[in-house]
Amino acid sequence: MPTAPEPPGGTLLAVAAASADDVWAVGSQPTGDGPGILVEHWDGRRWADVPAPGQPRTDVNALSGLAVVSARDV
């Protein structure tokens, strides 16, 4: 598995992998409005920021866990 990214000022709280080229990491990161959800994806070559799923919520500012059910269901 690749080394997890080091988001500037952010914190990774969980990592899960469907395969060596399908790895997900979640946590929190600073935003202009305070802490926000951080989602990163490894595609076998690089890490990329991924928008958090669902509607923005003011009561959720981090993801602390995730599970890989299948390559299409994380």
N, CA, C and O atoms as a GROMACS GRO file, in nm:
protein
  296
    1MET      N    1   0.085  -0.117   0.000
    1MET     CA    2   0.000   0.000   0.000
    1MET      C    3   0.089   0.124   0.000
    1MET      O    4   0.198   0.121   0.059
    2PRO      N    5   0.046   0.229  -0.064
    2PRO     CA    6   0.125   0.352  -0.070
    2PRO      C    7   0.126   0.424   0.063
    2PRO      O    8   0.040   0.402   0.149
    3THR      N    9   0.224   0.511   0.080
    3THR     CA   10   0.226   0.597   0.198
    3THR      C   11   0.108   0.692   0.189
    3THR      O   12   0.084   0.753   0.085
    4ALA      N   13   0.035   0.705   0.299
    4ALA     CA   14  -0.082   0.793   0.300
    4ALA      C   15  -0.037   0.938   0.283
    4ALA      O   16   0.072   0.975   0.327
    5PRO      N   17  -0.121   1.019   0.221
    5PRO     CA   18  -0.086   1.159   0.200
    5PRO      C   19  -0.080   1.233   0.333
    5PRO      O   20  -0.142   1.191   0.431
    6GLU      N   21  -0.007   1.343   0.335
    6GLU     CA   22  -0.002   1.429   0.453
    6GLU      C   23  -0.071   1.560   0.418
    6GLU      O   24  -0.008   1.652   0.368
    7PRO      N   25  -0.202   1.567   0.443
    7PRO     CA   26  -0.275   1.689   0.407
    7PRO      C   27  -0.226   1.806   0.491
    7PRO      O   28  -0.208   1.791   0.612
    8PRO      N   29  -0.205   1.922   0.431
    8PRO     CA   30  -0.158   2.037   0.507
    8PRO      C   31  -0.259   2.077   0.613
    8PRO      O   32  -0.370   2.119   0.581
    9GLY      N   33  -0.220   2.063   0.739
    9GLY     CA   34  -0.307   2.099   0.849
    9GLY      C   35  -0.418   2.000   0.875
    9GLY      O   36  -0.496   2.018   0.968
   10GLY      N   37  -0.426   1.894   0.794
   10GLY     CA   38  -0.532   1.795   0.809
   10GLY      C   39  -0.487   1.675   0.889
   10GLY      O   40  -0.369   1.660   0.920
   11THR      N   41  -0.583   1.590   0.920
   11THR     CA   42  -0.556   1.470   0.998
   11THR      C   43  -0.626   1.352   0.932
   11THR      O   44  -0.746   1.356   0.909
   12LEU      N   45  -0.552   1.246   0.903
   12LEU     CA   46  -0.612   1.124   0.853
   12LEU      C   47  -0.649   1.036   0.971
   12LEU      O   48  -0.569   1.018   1.063
   13LEU      N   49  -0.770   0.981   0.968
   13LEU     CA   50  -0.819   0.901   1.080
   13LEU      C   51  -0.844   0.756   1.044
   13LEU      O   52  -0.854   0.671   1.133
   14ALA      N   53  -0.856   0.724   0.914
   14ALA     CA   54  -0.880   0.586   0.873
   14ALA      C   55  -0.838   0.564   0.729
   14ALA      O   56  -0.844   0.656   0.646
   15VAL      N   57  -0.794   0.442   0.700
   15VAL     CA   58  -0.755   0.403   0.564
   15VAL      C   59  -0.812   0.265   0.537
   15VAL      O   60  -0.810   0.178   0.625
   16ALA      N   61  -0.864   0.244   0.416
   16ALA     CA   62  -0.914   0.112   0.376
   16ALA      C   63  -0.884   0.093   0.228
   16ALA      O   64  -0.879   0.189   0.152
   17ALA      N   65  -0.862  -0.033   0.188
   17ALA     CA   66  -0.826  -0.062   0.050
   17ALA      C   67  -0.913  -0.171  -0.010
   17ALA      O   68  -0.941  -0.272   0.054
   18ALA      N   69  -0.956  -0.148  -0.135
   18ALA     CA   70  -1.024  -0.251  -0.213
   18ALA      C   71  -0.920  -0.334  -0.286
   18ALA      O   72  -0.939  -0.454  -0.308
   19SER      N   73  -0.808  -0.269  -0.324
   19SER     CA   74  -0.697  -0.335  -0.392
   19SER      C   75  -0.576  -0.243  -0.380
   19SER      O   76  -0.585  -0.135  -0.322
   20ALA      N   77  -0.463  -0.285  -0.436
   20ALA     CA   78  -0.341  -0.204  -0.429
   20ALA      C   79  -0.354  -0.073  -0.504
   20ALA      O   80  -0.280   0.022  -0.476
   21ASP      N   81  -0.446  -0.065  -0.599
   21ASP     CA   82  -0.463   0.059  -0.674
   21ASP      C   83  -0.602   0.121  -0.652
   21ASP      O   84  -0.653   0.194  -0.737
   22ASP      N   85  -0.662   0.090  -0.537
   22ASP     CA   86  -0.791   0.148  -0.501
   22ASP      C   87  -0.796   0.161  -0.349
   22ASP      O   88  -0.855   0.079  -0.279
   23VAL      N   89  -0.730   0.266  -0.299
   23VAL     CA   90  -0.716   0.288  -0.155
   23VAL      C   91  -0.783   0.420  -0.118
   23VAL      O   92  -0.771   0.519  -0.191
   24TRP      N   93  -0.852   0.422  -0.005
   24TRP     CA   94  -0.924   0.539   0.042
   24TRP      C   95  -0.875   0.578   0.180
   24TRP      O   96  -0.845   0.491   0.262
   25ALA      N   97  -0.866   0.708   0.206
   25ALA     CA   98  -0.828   0.760   0.338
   25ALA      C   99  -0.924   0.873   0.373
   25ALA      O  100  -0.961   0.952   0.286
   26VAL      N  101  -0.965   0.882   0.500
   26VAL     CA  102  -1.058   0.986   0.543
   26VAL      C  103  -1.009   1.050   0.672
   26VAL      O  104  -0.928   0.993   0.745
   27GLY      N  105  -1.060   1.169   0.699
   27GLY     CA  106  -1.026   1.241   0.821
   27GLY      C  107  -1.087   1.378   0.819
   27GLY      O  108  -1.202   1.395   0.779
   28SER      N  109  -1.010   1.479   0.864
   28SER     CA  110  -1.059   1.617   0.864
   28SER      C  111  -0.950   1.710   0.814
   28SER      O  112  -0.831   1.676   0.817
   29GLN      N  113  -0.991   1.826   0.767
   29GLN     CA  114  -0.898   1.925   0.716
   29GLN      C  115  -0.952   2.064   0.746
   29GLN      O  116  -1.073   2.082   0.759
   30PRO      N  117  -0.864   2.163   0.758
   30PRO     CA  118  -0.914   2.298   0.782
   30PRO      C  119  -0.979   2.356   0.656
   30PRO      O  120  -0.935   2.330   0.544
   31THR      N  121  -1.084   2.433   0.676
   31THR     CA  122  -1.150   2.505   0.567
   31THR      C  123  -1.167   2.649   0.613
   31THR      O  124  -1.136   2.682   0.727
   32GLY      N  125  -1.216   2.733   0.527
   32GLY     CA  126  -1.241   2.872   0.564
   32GLY      C  127  -1.348   2.887   0.671
   32GLY      O  128  -1.354   2.989   0.739
   33ASP      N  129  -1.432   2.783   0.686
   33ASP     CA  130  -1.541   2.786   0.784
   33ASP      C  131  -1.515   2.697   0.904
   33ASP      O  132  -1.608   2.668   0.980
   34GLY      N  133  -1.392   2.652   0.924
   34GLY     CA  134  -1.360   2.560   1.033
   34GLY      C  135  -1.324   2.424   0.977
   34GLY      O  136  -1.296   2.411   0.857
   35PRO      N  137  -1.323   2.322   1.062
   35PRO     CA  138  -1.285   2.188   1.015
   35PRO      C  139  -1.384   2.135   0.912
   35PRO      O  140  -1.504   2.165   0.918
   36GLY      N  141  -1.333   2.056   0.819
   36GLY     CA  142  -1.418   1.996   0.716
   36GLY      C  143  -1.375   1.854   0.689
   36GLY      O  144  -1.266   1.812   0.728
   37ILE      N  145  -1.461   1.779   0.623
   37ILE     CA  146  -1.434   1.639   0.592
   37ILE      C  147  -1.324   1.628   0.487
   37ILE      O  148  -1.321   1.705   0.390
   38LEU      N  149  -1.234   1.534   0.507
   38LEU     CA  150  -1.124   1.506   0.414
   38LEU      C  151  -1.143   1.364   0.359
   38LEU      O  152  -1.158   1.269   0.435
   39VAL      N  153  -1.142   1.351   0.226
   39VAL     CA  154  -1.147   1.220   0.160
   39VAL      C  155  -1.038   1.220   0.054
   39VAL      O  156  -1.030   1.310  -0.029
   40GLU      N  157  -0.952   1.118   0.057
   40GLU     CA  158  -0.843   1.102  -0.039
   40GLU      C  159  -0.854   0.964  -0.104
   40GLU      O  160  -0.898   0.868  -0.042
   41HIS      N  161  -0.813   0.956  -0.232
   41HIS     CA  162  -0.817   0.828  -0.304
   41HIS      C  163  -0.683   0.804  -0.374
   41HIS      O  164  -0.629   0.894  -0.438
   42TRP      N  165  -0.631   0.682  -0.361
   42TRP     CA  166  -0.509   0.638  -0.430
   42TRP      C  167  -0.550   0.550  -0.547
   42TRP      O  168  -0.623   0.452  -0.529
   43ASP      N  169  -0.504   0.585  -0.668
   43ASP     CA  170  -0.542   0.511  -0.789
   43ASP      C  171  -0.430   0.422  -0.842
   43ASP      O  172  -0.436   0.374  -0.955
   44GLY      N  173  -0.329   0.401  -0.761
   44GLY     CA  174  -0.214   0.321  -0.804
   44GLY      C  175  -0.097   0.406  -0.846
   44GLY      O  176   0.015   0.356  -0.858
   45ARG      N  177  -0.121   0.536  -0.869
   45ARG     CA  178  -0.014   0.627  -0.910
   45ARG      C  179  -0.003   0.750  -0.822
   45ARG      O  180   0.107   0.799  -0.794
   46ARG      N  181  -0.119   0.801  -0.777
   46ARG     CA  182  -0.115   0.924  -0.697
   46ARG      C  183  -0.238   0.934  -0.608
   46ARG      O  184  -0.340   0.870  -0.633
   47TRP      N  185  -0.226   1.016  -0.504
   47TRP     CA  186  -0.339   1.050  -0.418
   47TRP      C  187  -0.414   1.168  -0.478
   47TRP      O  188  -0.352   1.258  -0.535
   48ALA      N  189  -0.546   1.168  -0.467
   48ALA     CA  190  -0.628   1.278  -0.516
   48ALA      C  191  -0.734   1.312  -0.412
   48ALA      O  192  -0.789   1.223  -0.347
   49ASP      N  193  -0.763   1.442  -0.398
   49ASP     CA  194  -0.875   1.486  -0.314
   49ASP      C  195  -1.005   1.443  -0.380
   49ASP      O  196  -1.019   1.451  -0.502
   50VAL      N  197  -1.100   1.399  -0.299
   50VAL     CA  198  -1.231   1.359  -0.348
   50VAL      C  199  -1.335   1.435  -0.266
   50VAL      O  200  -1.325   1.439  -0.144
   51PRO      N  201  -1.435   1.496  -0.332
   51PRO     CA  202  -1.540   1.564  -0.255
   51PRO      C  203  -1.612   1.466  -0.163
   51PRO      O  204  -1.638   1.352  -0.200
   52ALA      N  205  -1.643   1.511  -0.043
   52ALA     CA  206  -1.716   1.427   0.051
   52ALA      C  207  -1.856   1.398  -0.004
   52ALA      O  208  -1.918   1.487  -0.062
   53PRO      N  209  -1.904   1.276   0.014
   53PRO     CA  210  -2.036   1.241  -0.038
   53PRO      C  211  -2.148   1.306   0.041
   53PRO      O  212  -2.130   1.345   0.156
   54GLY      N  213  -2.263   1.320  -0.021
   54GLY     CA  214  -2.381   1.371   0.047
   54GLY      C  215  -2.385   1.522   0.054
   54GLY      O  216  -2.300   1.591  -0.001
   55GLN      N  217  -2.484   1.570   0.121
   55GLN     CA  218  -2.503   1.714   0.136
   55GLN      C  219  -2.410   1.767   0.245
   55GLN      O  220  -2.381   1.697   0.342
   56PRO      N  221  -2.364   1.892   0.229
   56PRO     CA  222  -2.282   1.951   0.336
   56PRO      C  223  -2.363   1.958   0.466
   56PRO      O  224  -2.480   1.994   0.466
   57ARG      N  225  -2.298   1.923   0.575
   57ARG     CA  226  -2.363   1.929   0.706
   57ARG      C  227  -2.275   2.008   0.800
   57ARG      O  228  -2.153   1.992   0.801
   58THR      N  229  -2.335   2.092   0.879
   58THR     CA  230  -2.257   2.173   0.972
   58THR      C  231  -2.221   2.097   1.097
   58THR      O  232  -2.133   2.140   1.172
   59ASP      N  233  -2.288   1.983   1.124
   59ASP     CA  234  -2.259   1.908   1.246
   59ASP      C  235  -2.158   1.795   1.224
   59ASP      O  236  -2.126   1.722   1.318
   60VAL      N  237  -2.108   1.779   1.102
   60VAL     CA  238  -2.008   1.676   1.073
   60VAL      C  239  -1.884   1.745   1.018
   60VAL      O  240  -1.891   1.812   0.915
   61ASN      N  241  -1.769   1.729   1.086
   61ASN     CA  242  -1.648   1.793   1.038
   61ASN      C  243  -1.532   1.696   1.022
   61ASN      O  244  -1.419   1.739   1.002
   62ALA      N  245  -1.560   1.566   1.031
   62ALA     CA  246  -1.456   1.466   1.009
   62ALA      C  247  -1.522   1.332   0.984
   62ALA      O  248  -1.633   1.306   1.029
   63LEU      N  249  -1.451   1.247   0.912
   63LEU     CA  250  -1.489   1.106   0.901
   63LEU      C  251  -1.382   1.028   0.976
   63LEU      O  252  -1.263   1.048   0.954
   64SER      N  253  -1.424   0.939   1.066
   64SER     CA  254  -1.327   0.868   1.148
   64SER      C  255  -1.317   0.720   1.114
   64SER      O  256  -1.244   0.646   1.179
   65GLY      N  257  -1.390   0.677   1.013
   65GLY     CA  258  -1.381   0.538   0.973
   65GLY      C  259  -1.443   0.519   0.836
   65GLY      O  260  -1.518   0.603   0.788
   66LEU      N  261  -1.410   0.407   0.773
   66LEU     CA  262  -1.468   0.370   0.645
   66LEU      C  263  -1.452   0.220   0.627
   66LEU      O  264  -1.369   0.157   0.693
   67ALA      N  265  -1.530   0.164   0.538
   67ALA     CA  266  -1.523   0.021   0.510
   67ALA      C  267  -1.532   0.001   0.359
   67ALA      O  268  -1.605   0.072   0.290
   68VAL      N  269  -1.457  -0.096   0.310
   68VAL     CA  270  -1.464  -0.133   0.169
   68VAL      C  271  -1.545  -0.261   0.160
   68VAL      O  272  -1.502  -0.367   0.206
   69VAL      N  273  -1.663  -0.249   0.101
   69VAL     CA  274  -1.748  -0.364   0.079
   69VAL      C  275  -1.711  -0.430  -0.054
   69VAL      O  276  -1.703  -0.553  -0.064
   70SER      N  277  -1.688  -0.345  -0.154
   70SER     CA  278  -1.642  -0.389  -0.286
   70SER      C  279  -1.574  -0.270  -0.352
   70SER      O  280  -1.573  -0.161  -0.295
   71ALA      N  281  -1.519  -0.289  -0.471
   71ALA     CA  282  -1.453  -0.179  -0.542
   71ALA      C  283  -1.551  -0.065  -0.574
   71ALA      O  284  -1.508   0.049  -0.592
   72ARG      N  285  -1.678  -0.094  -0.580
   72ARG     CA  286  -1.780   0.009  -0.611
   72ARG      C  287  -1.859   0.054  -0.490
   72ARG      O  288  -1.950   0.135  -0.503
   73ASP      N  289  -1.824   0.002  -0.372
   73ASP     CA  290  -1.901   0.034  -0.251
   73ASP      C  291  -1.805   0.055  -0.135
   73ASP      O  292  -1.771  -0.039  -0.062
   74VAL      N  293  -1.763   0.181  -0.118
   74VAL     CA  294  -1.670   0.215  -0.009
   74VAL      C  295  -1.745   0.300   0.091
   74VAL      O  296  -1.688   0.341   0.192
   0.00000   0.00000   0.00000
